[in-house]
Amino acid sequence: MFLEDLNQNVSLLGFRRVTDTSDRWRHYDLEIEIQGNCIGEVHSQDHSGIQIWEDVWQTRNAQIIHFLTALTKPLKSVFARDTRILPISAETARDFLEANHLMGFSKGALYLGCVVPPHRQFRGIGSDYSWEGNPLVAVAVFGKPMVMKEAGMEGELSGELIKLATLPSIRLVGGITKFLDAYRAIHPIHNVMTYIDLDWNSGKGFLTIGFKVIEKMPPLLFKLVDGKRVAVTQSADAEVWTKGNLKLRYYYAN
């Protein structure tokens, strides 16, 4: 049922099954692959494409379709220079991320929103979300800065980018960099760390703007308990296993 439901949805975006009953799809025009993973079945670990697990599809299928649409369809470009980054409330961040991030909301120490200020709203950039009366087009969650103890960086202040999401209908050009600059304007940090979930993202966009790969984290193993993921340590107990994460760090120039 899961694979058939997934097939019906992704075929509308230009994906075709590798075979009539396959759990893999390729986009007929783009170099993008998908693998659908049913809970409790054995799956190949060498798949290089996007990995969609049955439990995530059941709870976040709208966000997954938005994500795949953004990869396969033309988006309206919004330039970060036409926006402003402001601190927003946790409640506003929660509403935005639950609707627009694949994994929903995460708590942090600082919530920043990207809004279109009044003098730029003539460009017709709209949103169903707002902050102080201005259209809200992206949200980032940052952690509390920590003093580093790693060799060579002792005493430096390091921040963490926990979550970042943009409206699925737009491409925010220069958005990540603008969020990073806004974070540093509030906290005098030397670098920012983040994790990239390899199930969904190669991290290419982050590497392009200057993030460096620090470490490739091993796959995470889970079993489902009452429909929720619970971490396990033995692969024999796992019903879900991710492709792991990339740990990245962005070093400010000065």
MARBA-3410 file (N, C-alpha, C, O; in Angstrom, 1 decimal):
254
0.8,-1.2,0.0,0.0,0.0,0.0,0.9,1.3,0.0,0.6,2.2,-0.7 ~ 1.9,1.2,0.9,2.8,2.4,0.9,3.5,2.7,-0.4,3.5,3.8,-0.9 ~ 4.0,1.6,-1.0,4.8,1.8,-2.3,3.8,2.2,-3.4,4.2,3.0,-4.2 ~ 2.6,1.7,-3.4,1.6,2.2,-4.4,1.2,3.6,-4.2,1.1,4.4,-5.2 ~ 1.0,4.0,-3.0,0.7,5.4,-2.7,1.8,6.3,-3.1,1.6,7.4,-3.7
3.0,5.9,-2.7,4.2,6.7,-3.1,4.3,6.8,-4.6,4.6,7.9,-5.1 ~ 4.1,5.7,-5.3,4.2,5.7,-6.8,3.2,6.6,-7.4,3.6,7.4,-8.3 ~ 2.0,6.6,-6.9,1.0,7.5,-7.5,1.4,9.0,-7.3,1.1,9.8,-8.2 ~ 2.0,9.3,-6.2,2.3,10.7,-6.0,3.6,11.2,-6.7,3.6,12.2,-7.3 ~ 4.6,10.3,-6.7,5.9,10.8,-7.3,5.8,10.7,-8.9,6.6,11.4,-9.5
4.9,9.8,-9.4,4.8,9.8,-10.9,4.3,11.1,-11.4,4.6,11.4,-12.6 ~ 3.5,11.8,-10.6,3.0,13.2,-11.0,4.1,14.2,-11.1,4.0,15.2,-11.8 ~ 5.3,13.9,-10.5,6.4,14.8,-10.5,7.5,14.4,-11.6,8.5,15.0,-11.6 ~ 7.2,13.3,-12.3,8.1,12.9,-13.4,9.0,11.7,-13.0,10.0,11.4,-13.7 ~ 8.7,11.0,-11.9,9.5,9.9,-11.5,8.8,8.6,-12.1,7.6,8.5,-12.1
9.6,7.7,-12.5,9.2,6.4,-13.1,9.9,5.3,-12.3,11.0,5.3,-12.0 ~ 9.1,4.2,-12.1,9.7,3.0,-11.4,10.7,2.4,-12.3,10.6,2.3,-13.5 ~ 11.8,1.9,-11.6,12.8,1.2,-12.4,12.2,-0.1,-13.1,12.6,-0.4,-14.2 ~ 11.4,-0.8,-12.3,10.6,-1.9,-12.9,9.2,-1.7,-12.4,8.9,-0.9,-11.6 ~ 8.2,-2.5,-12.9,6.8,-2.4,-12.6,6.5,-2.5,-11.1,5.6,-1.9,-10.6
7.3,-3.3,-10.4,7.1,-3.5,-9.0,8.2,-3.1,-8.1,8.3,-3.4,-6.9 ~ 9.1,-2.3,-8.7,10.3,-1.9,-7.9,10.0,-0.9,-6.8,9.0,-0.2,-6.8 ~ 10.9,-0.9,-5.8,10.8,0.1,-4.7,11.8,1.3,-5.0,12.1,2.1,-4.1 ~ 12.2,1.4,-6.3,13.0,2.5,-6.7,12.4,3.3,-7.9,11.8,2.7,-8.7 ~ 12.7,4.6,-7.9,12.2,5.4,-9.0,13.3,6.3,-9.5,14.2,6.7,-8.7
13.3,6.6,-10.7,14.2,7.6,-11.3,13.4,8.7,-12.0,12.3,8.4,-12.6 ~ 13.9,9.9,-11.9,13.2,11.0,-12.6,13.6,10.9,-14.1,14.7,10.7,-14.4 ~ 12.6,11.0,-15.0,12.8,10.8,-16.4,13.7,11.9,-17.0,14.2,11.7,-18.1 ~ 13.8,13.0,-16.4,14.6,14.2,-17.0,15.8,14.6,-16.1,16.7,15.3,-16.6 ~ 15.7,14.3,-14.8,16.8,14.8,-13.9,17.5,13.6,-13.3,17.0,12.5,-13.3
18.7,13.8,-12.8,19.5,12.7,-12.2,19.1,12.6,-10.7,19.9,12.9,-9.8 ~ 17.9,12.3,-10.4,17.4,12.1,-9.1,16.7,10.7,-8.9,15.9,10.3,-9.8 ~ 17.1,10.0,-7.9,16.5,8.7,-7.6,15.9,8.7,-6.2,16.3,9.5,-5.3 ~ 14.9,7.8,-6.1,14.2,7.7,-4.8,14.1,6.2,-4.5,14.0,5.3,-5.4 ~ 14.2,5.9,-3.2,14.0,4.5,-2.8,12.9,4.5,-1.7,13.0,5.3,-0.7
11.9,3.7,-1.8,10.9,3.6,-0.8,11.1,2.4,0.0,11.3,1.3,-0.5 ~ 11.2,2.6,1.3,11.6,1.5,2.3,10.4,1.1,3.2,10.0,1.9,4.0 ~ 9.9,-0.1,3.0,8.8,-0.6,3.9,9.4,-1.0,5.2,10.5,-1.6,5.2 ~ 8.7,-0.8,6.3,9.1,-1.2,7.6,9.2,-2.7,7.7,8.3,-3.4,7.3 ~ 10.3,-3.2,8.3,10.4,-4.6,8.5,11.0,-5.4,7.4,11.1,-6.6,7.5
11.3,-4.8,6.2,11.9,-5.5,5.1,13.3,-5.2,5.0,13.8,-4.2,5.5 ~ 14.1,-6.1,4.4,15.5,-5.9,4.2,15.7,-5.0,3.0,15.1,-5.2,1.9 ~ 16.6,-4.0,3.1,16.8,-3.0,2.0,18.3,-2.9,1.8,19.2,-3.0,2.6 ~ 18.6,-2.5,0.5,20.0,-2.3,0.1,20.6,-1.1,0.8,19.9,-0.1,1.0 ~ 21.8,-1.1,1.2,22.4,0.0,1.9,23.3,0.8,0.9,23.9,1.8,1.3
23.4,0.4,-0.3,24.2,1.1,-1.3,23.4,2.1,-2.2,24.0,2.7,-3.1 ~ 22.2,2.4,-1.8,21.4,3.3,-2.6,21.9,4.7,-2.4,22.0,5.2,-1.3 ~ 22.1,5.4,-3.5,22.7,6.8,-3.4,21.6,7.9,-3.5,22.0,9.1,-3.4 ~ 20.4,7.5,-3.7,19.3,8.5,-3.9,18.6,8.9,-2.6,19.2,8.7,-1.5 ~ 17.5,9.5,-2.7,16.7,9.9,-1.6,16.0,8.7,-1.0,15.4,7.9,-1.7
16.1,8.5,0.4,15.5,7.4,1.0,14.3,7.8,1.8,14.3,8.6,2.7 ~ 13.1,7.2,1.4,11.8,7.5,2.0,11.3,6.3,2.8,11.0,5.3,2.2 ~ 11.2,6.5,4.1,10.8,5.4,4.9,9.2,5.4,5.1,8.7,6.5,5.1 ~ 8.6,4.3,5.2,7.2,4.2,5.3,6.6,5.0,6.5,5.6,5.6,6.3 ~ 7.3,5.0,7.6,6.7,5.7,8.8,6.8,7.2,8.6,5.9,7.9,9.0
7.8,7.7,7.9,7.9,9.1,7.6,6.8,9.5,6.6,6.2,10.6,6.7 ~ 6.6,8.7,5.6,5.6,9.0,4.6,4.2,9.1,5.2,3.4,9.9,4.8 ~ 3.9,8.2,6.2,2.6,8.2,6.8,2.3,9.5,7.6,1.2,9.9,7.7 ~ 3.4,10.1,8.1,3.2,11.3,9.0,3.6,12.6,8.3,3.1,13.6,8.7 ~ 4.4,12.5,7.2,4.9,13.8,6.7,4.8,13.8,5.1,5.7,14.4,4.5
3.8,13.1,4.6,3.8,12.9,3.1,3.6,14.3,2.4,4.2,14.4,1.3 ~ 2.9,15.2,3.0,2.7,16.5,2.3,4.1,17.2,2.2,4.4,17.8,1.2 ~ 4.9,17.2,3.3,6.2,17.8,3.3,7.1,17.1,2.3,7.9,17.8,1.7 ~ 7.0,15.8,2.2,7.9,15.1,1.3,7.5,15.5,-0.2,8.5,15.7,-1.0 ~ 6.3,15.6,-0.5,5.9,16.0,-1.8,6.3,17.4,-2.1,6.8,17.7,-3.2
6.2,18.3,-1.1,6.7,19.7,-1.3,8.2,19.7,-1.6,8.7,20.4,-2.4 ~ 9.0,18.8,-0.8,10.4,18.7,-1.0,10.8,18.2,-2.4,11.7,18.8,-3.0 ~ 10.1,17.2,-2.8,10.4,16.6,-4.2,9.9,17.6,-5.3,10.6,17.7,-6.3 ~ 8.9,18.3,-5.0,8.4,19.3,-6.0,9.5,20.4,-6.2,9.8,20.9,-7.3 ~ 10.1,20.8,-5.1,11.1,21.9,-5.1,12.3,21.4,-5.9,13.1,22.2,-6.5
12.6,20.1,-5.9,13.7,19.5,-6.6,13.5,19.4,-8.1,14.4,19.4,-8.9 ~ 12.2,19.3,-8.5,11.9,18.9,-9.9,11.1,20.0,-10.7,11.0,19.8,-11.9 ~ 10.6,21.0,-10.0,9.8,22.0,-10.7,10.5,23.4,-10.6,11.2,23.6,-9.6 ~ 10.3,24.3,-11.6,10.8,25.6,-11.4,10.2,26.3,-10.2,9.0,26.2,-10.0 ~ 11.0,27.1,-9.5,10.6,27.8,-8.4,10.8,29.3,-8.6,11.6,29.7,-9.4
10.0,30.1,-7.9,10.2,31.6,-8.0,11.4,31.9,-7.1,11.5,31.6,-6.0 ~ 12.3,32.7,-7.7,13.5,33.1,-7.0,13.2,34.3,-6.2,12.7,35.3,-6.7 ~ 13.6,34.3,-4.9,13.5,35.4,-4.0,14.9,35.7,-3.6,15.6,34.8,-3.1 ~ 15.4,36.9,-3.7,16.8,37.2,-3.4,16.8,37.7,-1.9,16.0,38.6,-1.5 ~ 17.8,37.2,-1.2,17.9,37.5,0.2,18.1,39.0,0.4,17.7,39.5,1.5
18.7,39.7,-0.5,18.9,41.1,-0.4,17.5,41.9,-0.3,17.5,43.0,0.2 ~ 16.4,41.3,-0.7,15.1,41.9,-0.7,14.4,41.5,0.6,13.2,41.8,0.8 ~ 15.1,40.8,1.5,14.4,40.4,2.8,15.2,40.9,4.0,16.3,41.5,3.9 ~ 14.6,40.6,5.1,15.3,41.0,6.4,15.2,39.8,7.4,14.2,39.1,7.4 ~ 16.2,39.6,8.2,16.3,38.5,9.1,16.0,39.1,10.5,16.7,40.1,10.9
15.0,38.6,11.2,14.6,39.1,12.5,14.4,37.9,13.5,14.0,36.8,13.1 ~ 14.7,38.1,14.8,14.3,37.1,15.8,12.7,37.0,15.8,12.0,38.0,15.8 ~ 12.3,35.8,15.9,10.8,35.5,16.0,10.5,34.6,17.2,11.5,34.1,17.8 ~ 9.3,34.4,17.5,8.9,33.6,18.6,9.0,32.1,18.3,9.0,31.7,17.1 ~ 9.1,31.3,19.3,9.2,29.9,19.2,7.9,29.3,18.6,7.9,28.4,17.8
6.8,30.0,18.9,5.5,29.5,18.4,5.4,29.8,16.9,4.9,28.9,16.2 ~ 5.8,30.9,16.5,5.8,31.2,15.0,6.7,30.2,14.3,6.4,29.8,13.2 ~ 7.9,30.0,14.8,8.9,29.0,14.2,8.2,27.6,14.2,8.4,26.9,13.2 ~ 7.6,27.3,15.2,6.9,25.9,15.2,5.9,25.8,14.1,5.9,24.8,13.4 ~ 5.0,26.8,14.0,4.0,26.7,13.0,4.6,26.6,11.6,4.1,25.8,10.8
5.6,27.4,11.3,6.3,27.4,10.0,7.0,26.0,9.7,6.8,25.5,8.7 ~ 7.7,25.6,10.7,8.5,24.4,10.5,7.7,23.1,10.4,8.0,22.2,9.7 ~ 6.7,23.0,11.2,5.8,21.9,11.2,5.2,21.7,9.8,4.9,20.6,9.4 ~ 4.9,22.8,9.1,4.3,22.7,7.8,5.3,22.6,6.7,5.0,22.1,5.6 ~ 6.6,23.1,6.9,7.5,23.3,5.8,8.8,22.5,5.9,9.6,22.6,4.9
9.1,21.9,7.0,10.3,21.2,7.2,10.0,19.7,7.2,9.0,19.3,7.8 ~ 10.8,18.9,6.5,10.6,17.4,6.4,10.4,16.8,7.8,9.6,15.9,7.9 ~ 11.2,17.2,8.8,11.1,16.6,10.1,10.4,17.5,11.1,10.5,17.2,12.3 ~ 9.8,18.6,10.7,9.1,19.4,11.6,9.9,20.3,12.5,11.0,20.7,12.1 ~ 9.4,20.6,13.6,10.0,21.6,14.5,11.0,21.0,15.5,10.9,19.8,15.9
12.1,21.7,15.8,13.0,21.4,16.9,13.3,22.6,17.7,13.3,23.7,17.3 ~ 13.4,22.3,19.0,13.7,23.4,20.0,15.1,24.0,19.8,16.0,23.2,19.3 ~ 15.3,25.2,20.1,16.6,25.8,20.0,16.7,27.0,20.9,15.8,27.2,21.8 ~ 17.8,27.7,20.9,18.0,28.9,21.7,17.7,30.2,21.0,17.4,31.2,21.7 ~ 17.6,30.2,19.7,17.3,31.4,18.9,16.6,31.0,17.7,17.0,30.1,16.9
15.4,31.7,17.4,14.6,31.4,16.3,14.7,32.7,15.4,14.3,33.8,15.8 ~ 15.1,32.5,14.1,15.2,33.7,13.2,14.3,33.4,12.0,14.1,32.3,11.5 ~ 13.6,34.5,11.6,12.7,34.5,10.5,13.2,35.4,9.4,13.7,36.5,9.7 ~ 13.0,35.0,8.2,13.3,35.8,7.0,12.0,36.4,6.5,11.1,35.7,6.1 ~ 11.8,37.7,6.6,10.6,38.4,6.2,10.8,39.3,5.0,12.0,39.8,4.8
9.8,39.6,4.3,9.8,40.7,3.3,9.3,42.0,3.9,8.2,42.1,4.2 ~ 10.2,43.0,4.0,9.8,44.2,4.6,8.9,45.0,3.7,8.8,44.7,2.5 ~ 8.2,46.0,4.3,7.2,46.7,3.5,7.7,47.3,2.3,7.0,47.3,1.3 ~ 8.9,47.9,2.3,9.4,48.6,1.1,9.8,47.6,-0.1,10.1,48.0,-1.2 ~ 9.7,46.3,0.2,10.0,45.3,-0.8,8.8,44.5,-1.2,8.9,43.6,-2.1
7.7,44.7,-0.6,6.5,43.9,-0.8,5.9,44.1,-2.2,5.0,43.4,-2.6 ~ 6.3,45.2,-2.9,5.8,45.5,-4.2,6.2,44.4,-5.2,5.7,44.3,-6.3 ~ 7.2,43.6,-4.8,7.7,42.5,-5.7,6.7,41.3,-5.7,6.9,40.3,-6.5 ~ 5.7,41.4,-4.9,4.7,40.3,-5.0,5.1,39.0,-4.3,4.6,37.9,-4.6 ~ 5.9,39.1,-3.3,6.4,37.9,-2.5,5.4,37.7,-1.4,5.4,38.5,-0.4
4.6,36.7,-1.5,3.6,36.4,-0.5,3.9,35.2,0.3,4.8,34.4,0.0 ~ 3.1,35.0,1.4,3.3,33.9,2.3,2.0,33.7,3.2,1.4,34.7,3.5 ~ 1.7,32.5,3.5,0.6,32.2,4.5,1.0,32.5,5.9,0.2,32.4,6.8 ~ 2.3,32.8,6.1,2.9,33.0,7.4,3.4,34.4,7.5,3.8,35.0,6.5 ~ 3.3,35.0,8.7,3.8,36.4,8.8,4.4,36.6,10.2,4.2,35.8,11.1
5.2,37.6,10.3,5.8,38.1,11.5,5.7,39.6,11.6,6.2,40.3,10.7 ~ 5.0,40.1,12.5,4.8,41.6,12.7,4.2,42.2,11.4,4.5,43.3,11.0 ~ 3.3,41.4,10.8,2.6,41.9,9.6,3.3,41.8,8.3,2.8,42.2,7.3 ~ 4.5,41.2,8.3,5.3,41.0,7.1,5.4,39.6,6.7,5.4,38.7,7.5 ~ 5.3,39.3,5.4,5.4,37.9,4.9,6.6,37.2,5.4,7.7,37.7,5.3
6.4,36.0,6.0,7.5,35.1,6.5,7.8,34.1,5.4,6.9,33.3,5.1 ~ 9.0,34.0,4.9,9.3,33.1,3.8,10.3,32.0,4.2,10.5,31.0,3.5 ~ 11.0,32.1,5.4,12.0,31.1,5.8,12.2,31.3,7.3,12.1,32.3,7.9 ~ 12.6,30.2,7.9,12.8,30.1,9.4,14.1,29.3,9.6,14.3,28.2,9.0 ~ 14.9,29.7,10.6,16.1,29.0,11.0,16.1,28.9,12.5,15.7,29.8,13.2
16.5,27.7,13.0,16.6,27.5,14.5,18.1,27.3,14.8,18.8,26.5,14.2 ~ 18.6,28.1,15.7,20.0,28.0,16.1,20.1,27.6,17.6,19.2,27.9,18.4 ~ 21.2,27.0,17.9,21.5,26.5,19.3,22.3,27.6,20.0,22.7,28.6,19.5 ~ 22.5,27.3,21.3,23.2,28.2,22.2,24.7,28.1,21.9,25.2,27.0,21.8 ~ 25.4,29.2,21.7,26.9,29.1,21.4,27.6,28.4,22.5,27.3,28.6,23.7
28.6,27.6,22.1,29.4,26.9,23.1,30.9,27.2,22.9,31.4,27.4,21.8 ~ 31.7,27.2,24.0,33.1,27.4,24.0,33.8,26.1,23.6,33.5,25.1,24.2 ~ 34.6,26.2,22.5,35.2,24.9,22.0,36.4,24.5,22.8,37.1,25.3,23.3 ~ 36.5,23.2,22.8,37.7,22.6,23.5,38.6,21.8,22.5,39.6,21.2,22.9 ~ 38.2,21.7,21.3,38.9,20.9,20.3,40.3,21.5,20.0,40.5,22.8,20.1
41.3,20.7,19.8,42.6,21.1,19.5,42.7,22.1,18.4,42.1,21.8,17.3 ~ 43.3,23.2,18.5,43.5,24.2,17.5,42.4,25.2,17.5,42.5,26.3,16.9 ~ 41.3,25.0,18.2,40.2,25.9,18.3,39.7,26.2,19.7,38.6,26.6,20.0 ~ 40.7,25.9,20.7,40.3,26.1,22.1,39.9,27.5,22.4,40.6,28.5,22.0 ~ 38.8,27.7,23.1,38.4,29.0,23.5,37.5,29.7,22.4,36.9,30.7,22.8
37.4,29.2,21.2,36.6,29.8,20.2,35.1,29.5,20.5,34.7,28.5,21.1 ~ 34.2,30.5,20.1,32.8,30.3,20.3,32.2,29.7,19.1,32.3,30.3,18.0 ~ 31.5,28.6,19.2,30.9,27.9,18.1,29.4,27.8,18.3,28.9,27.6,19.4 ~ 28.6,28.1,17.2,27.2,28.0,17.2,26.7,26.8,16.5,27.5,26.0,15.9 ~ 25.4,26.5,16.5,24.8,25.4,15.8,23.6,25.8,15.0,22.7,26.4,15.6
23.5,25.5,13.7,22.3,25.6,12.9,21.6,24.3,13.0,22.0,23.3,12.5 ~ 20.4,24.3,13.7,19.7,23.1,14.0,18.7,22.8,12.9,18.6,21.7,12.4 ~ 17.9,23.8,12.4,16.9,23.6,11.4,16.9,24.8,10.5,17.1,25.9,10.9 ~ 16.5,24.6,9.2,16.3,25.7,8.3,15.3,25.2,7.2,15.4,24.1,6.7 ~ 14.3,26.0,7.0,13.3,25.7,6.0,12.8,26.9,5.3,12.7,28.0,5.9
12.5,26.8,4.0,12.0,27.9,3.2,10.6,27.4,2.7,10.4,26.3,2.5 ~ 9.8,28.4,2.3,8.5,28.1,1.7,8.8,27.2,0.5,9.8,27.5,-0.3 ~ 8.1,26.1,0.3,8.4,25.2,-0.8,8.1,25.8,-2.2,8.6,25.2,-3.2 ~ 7.5,27.0,-2.3,7.2,27.6,-3.6,8.3,28.5,-4.1,8.2,29.0,-5.2 ~ 9.3,28.8,-3.2,10.4,29.7,-3.6,11.8,29.2,-3.5,12.0,28.2,-2.8
12.7,29.8,-4.1,14.1,29.5,-3.9,14.7,30.8,-3.4,14.8,31.8,-4.0 ~ 15.2,30.7,-2.1,15.7,31.9,-1.4,17.2,32.0,-1.7,18.0,31.4,-1.1 ~ 17.5,32.8,-2.7,18.9,32.9,-3.2,19.7,33.7,-2.2,19.4,34.9,-1.9 ~ 20.8,33.1,-1.6,21.6,33.8,-0.6,21.0,33.7,0.8,21.5,34.4,1.7 ~ 20.0,32.9,1.0,19.3,32.8,2.3,20.2,32.2,3.4,20.2,32.8,4.5
20.9,31.2,3.1,21.7,30.5,4.2,22.7,31.5,4.7,22.9,31.7,5.9 ~ 23.4,32.2,3.8,24.5,33.1,4.2,23.9,34.3,5.0,24.5,34.7,6.0 ~ 22.7,34.7,4.6,22.1,35.8,5.3,21.7,35.4,6.8,21.9,36.2,7.7 ~ 21.2,34.2,6.9,20.9,33.7,8.3,22.1,33.6,9.1,22.1,33.9,10.3 ~ 23.2,33.1,8.5,24.5,32.9,9.2,25.0,34.3,9.7,25.5,34.4,10.8
24.9,35.3,8.8,25.4,36.6,9.2,24.5,37.2,10.3,25.0,37.9,11.2 ~ 23.2,37.0,10.2,22.3,37.5,11.3,22.6,36.8,12.6,22.5,37.5,13.7 ~ 22.9,35.6,12.6,23.2,34.8,13.9,24.5,35.4,14.5,24.5,35.6,15.7 ~ 25.5,35.7,13.6,26.7,36.2,14.2,26.6,37.7,14.7,27.3,38.1,15.6 ~ 25.6,38.4,14.1,25.4,39.8,14.6,24.8,39.8,16.0,25.0,40.7,16.7
24.2,38.7,16.4,23.6,38.5,17.7,24.6,37.9,18.7,24.7,38.4,19.8 ~ 25.3,36.9,18.2,26.3,36.2,19.0,27.7,36.3,18.3,27.8,35.9,17.1 ~ 28.7,36.8,19.0,30.1,36.9,18.3,30.8,35.6,18.1,31.9,35.4,18.7 ~ 30.2,34.7,17.3,30.8,33.4,17.2,31.9,33.3,16.1,32.0,34.2,15.3 ~ 32.7,32.3,16.2,33.8,32.1,15.2,33.4,31.1,14.1,33.9,31.2,13.0
32.5,30.2,14.4,32.1,29.2,13.5,30.7,28.7,13.8,30.2,28.9,14.9 ~ 30.1,28.0,12.8,28.8,27.4,13.0,28.8,25.9,12.5,29.4,25.6,11.5 ~ 28.3,25.0,13.3,28.2,23.6,13.0,26.8,23.2,12.6,25.8,23.8,13.1 ~ 26.7,22.3,11.7,25.3,21.8,11.4,25.5,20.3,10.9,26.6,19.8,10.6 ~ 24.3,19.6,10.9,24.3,18.2,10.4,23.4,18.1,9.2,22.3,18.7,9.1
23.8,17.4,8.2,23.0,17.1,7.0,22.6,15.7,7.0,23.4,14.7,7.1 ~ 21.3,15.5,6.9,20.7,14.1,6.9,20.9,13.5,5.5,20.3,14.0,4.5 ~ 21.7,12.5,5.4,22.0,12.0,4.1,20.9,11.2,3.4,20.9,10.8,2.3 ~ 19.8,10.9,4.2,18.6,10.3,3.6,18.0,11.3,2.6,17.4,10.8,1.6 ~ 18.2,12.6,2.8,17.5,13.6,2.0,18.4,14.5,1.2,18.0,15.1,0.2
19.6,14.7,1.7,20.4,15.8,1.2,21.9,15.4,1.1,22.4,14.7,2.0 ~ 22.5,15.8,0.0,24.0,15.5,-0.1,24.8,16.6,0.6,26.0,16.4,0.8 ~ 24.2,17.7,0.9,24.9,18.8,1.5,25.6,19.7,0.5,26.3,20.7,0.9 ~ 25.4,19.5,-0.8,26.1,20.3,-1.8,25.8,21.8,-1.7,26.8,22.6,-1.8 ~ 24.6,22.2,-1.4,24.3,23.6,-1.2,25.1,24.3,-0.1,25.6,25.4,-0.2
25.3,23.6,1.0,26.1,24.1,2.1,27.5,24.1,1.8,28.2,25.1,2.1 ~ 28.1,23.1,1.1,29.5,23.1,0.7,29.8,24.2,-0.3,30.9,24.8,-0.2 ~ 28.8,24.6,-1.1,29.0,25.6,-2.1,29.3,27.0,-1.4,30.1,27.8,-2.0 ~ 28.6,27.2,-0.3,28.8,28.5,0.3,29.9,28.5,1.4,30.1,29.6,2.0 ~ 30.6,27.4,1.5,31.8,27.5,2.4,31.8,26.5,3.6,32.8,26.5,4.3
30.8,25.8,3.8,30.8,24.8,4.9,31.9,23.7,4.5,32.1,23.4,3.3 ~ 32.5,23.2,5.5,33.5,22.1,5.3,33.0,20.8,6.0,32.4,20.9,7.1 ~ 33.3,19.7,5.4,32.9,18.4,6.0,33.9,18.1,7.1,35.1,18.0,6.9 ~ 33.4,17.9,8.3,34.2,17.6,9.5,34.2,16.0,9.7,35.2,15.5,10.1 ~ 33.1,15.4,9.5,32.9,14.0,9.8,31.7,13.4,9.2,30.7,14.1,9.0
31.8,12.2,8.7,30.6,11.5,8.3,30.2,10.5,9.4,30.9,9.6,9.8 ~ 29.0,10.8,9.9,28.4,10.0,11.0,27.8,8.7,10.5,27.3,8.7,9.4 ~ 27.9,7.7,11.3,27.4,6.3,10.9,25.9,6.3,10.9,25.3,7.2,11.4 ~ 25.3,5.3,10.2,23.9,5.2,10.1,23.3,5.1,11.5,23.9,4.6,12.5 ~ 22.0,5.7,11.7,21.3,5.5,12.9,20.3,4.4,12.8,19.6,4.3,11.8
20.2,3.6,13.8,19.3,2.5,13.8,18.1,2.7,14.7,18.3,3.2,15.9 ~ 16.9,2.3,14.3,15.7,2.5,15.0,14.8,1.3,14.9,14.9,0.5,14.0 ~ 13.9,1.2,15.9,12.7,0.3,15.8,11.5,1.2,16.1,11.6,2.3,16.7 ~ 10.4,0.7,15.7,9.1,1.5,15.9,8.4,1.0,17.1,8.2,-0.2,17.3 ~ 8.1,1.9,18.0,7.3,1.6,19.2,6.1,2.5,19.2,6.3,3.8,19.4
4.9,2.0,19.1,3.7,2.8,19.0,3.8,3.9,17.9,3.3,5.0,18.1 ~ 4.4,3.5,16.8,4.5,4.4,15.6,5.6,5.4,15.7,5.8,6.2,14.8 ~ 6.4,5.4,16.8,7.5,6.3,17.0,8.9,5.6,16.9,9.0,4.5,17.4 ~ 9.9,6.4,16.4,11.2,5.8,16.3,11.9,5.8,17.7,11.9,6.8,18.4 ~ 12.5,4.6,18.0,13.3,4.5,19.2,14.6,4.0,18.8,14.7,2.9,18.1
15.7,4.6,19.2,17.0,4.2,18.8,17.4,2.9,19.4,17.1,2.5,20.6 ~ 18.1,2.1,18.6,18.7,0.8,19.1,20.1,0.7,18.6,20.6,1.5,17.8 ~ 20.9,-0.2,19.2,22.3,-0.3,18.9,22.7,-1.5,18.1,23.7,-1.5,17.4 ~ 21.8,-2.5,18.0,22.1,-3.7,17.2,21.3,-3.7,15.9,20.1,-3.4,15.9 ~ 22.0,-3.9,14.8,21.3,-3.9,13.5,20.2,-5.0,13.4,19.2,-4.8,12.7
20.4,-6.1,14.2,19.3,-7.1,14.1,18.0,-6.7,14.7,17.0,-7.2,14.4 ~ 18.1,-5.6,15.6,16.8,-5.1,16.2,16.2,-4.0,15.4,15.1,-3.5,15.7 ~ 16.9,-3.5,14.4,16.5,-2.3,13.7,15.4,-2.6,12.6,15.5,-3.6,11.9 ~ 14.4,-1.7,12.6,13.4,-1.8,11.5,13.6,-0.6,10.5,13.1,-0.6,9.4 ~ 14.3,0.4,11.0,14.7,1.6,10.2,16.1,1.9,10.4,16.6,1.9,11.5
16.8,2.2,9.3,18.2,2.7,9.5,18.5,3.7,8.4,18.2,3.6,7.2 ~ 19.0,4.8,8.9,19.3,6.0,8.0,20.7,5.8,7.3,21.4,4.8,7.6 ~ 21.0,6.7,6.4,22.3,6.6,5.8,23.3,7.4,6.5,24.5,7.6,6.1 ~ 22.9,7.9,7.7,23.8,8.7,8.5,23.8,10.2,8.2,22.9,10.7,7.4 ~ 24.7,11.0,8.8,24.7,12.4,8.7,26.1,12.9,8.3,27.1,12.2,8.6
26.2,14.0,7.7,27.4,14.7,7.5,27.5,15.8,8.6,26.6,16.6,8.7 ~ 28.6,15.9,9.3,28.8,17.0,10.2,29.6,18.1,9.5,30.7,17.8,9.0 ~ 29.1,19.2,9.4,29.7,20.3,8.6,30.0,21.5,9.5,29.3,21.7,10.6 ~ 31.0,22.3,9.2,31.3,23.5,9.9,31.6,24.7,9.0,32.3,24.5,8.0 ~ 31.0,25.8,9.3,31.2,27.0,8.6,32.1,28.0,9.4,31.8,28.3,10.6
33.3,28.4,8.9,34.2,29.3,9.5,34.0,30.7,9.0,34.2,30.9,7.8 ~ 33.8,31.6,9.9,33.6,33.0,9.4,35.0,33.5,9.0,36.0,33.1,9.6 ~ 35.0,34.4,8.1,36.3,34.9,7.5,37.1,35.7,8.5,38.3,35.6,8.5 ~ 36.4,36.4,9.4,37.2,37.2,10.4,36.3,37.4,11.6,36.8,38.0,12.6
END
